[in-house]
Amino acid sequence: VTVTAGRSTLRVTNLEEPSHRRIVTGPYVFTLLERPDGSIRADLVGTGIGFYFAGDPTDLGQGLWALRGHATEWYDADGNLVNARFRGHSTDLCAALG
């Protein structure tokens, strides 16, 4: 188990419109658990960013998300995302930076 805690400050900028930017800041605790079969569970409690592609198994959907709450991701032994769940407040940064 690896646990990291602190305060994050993340800046996201629309490169086509640099004046369109968001800063996501706040406390977080990140926990990484590697299982004997090589699979991984990652938990973020607090503030962070999530990025998902079309077809990823997530309840947030495709996009770049500012997160405040509890995010959990599960990866198989090959590093493939097999599930992602989130509870809390999320902001679609792609739409916000549009």
Helices and strands as residue ranges (DSSP letters): E 2-13, E 21-34, E 40-52, E 63-75, E 81-92, H 93-97
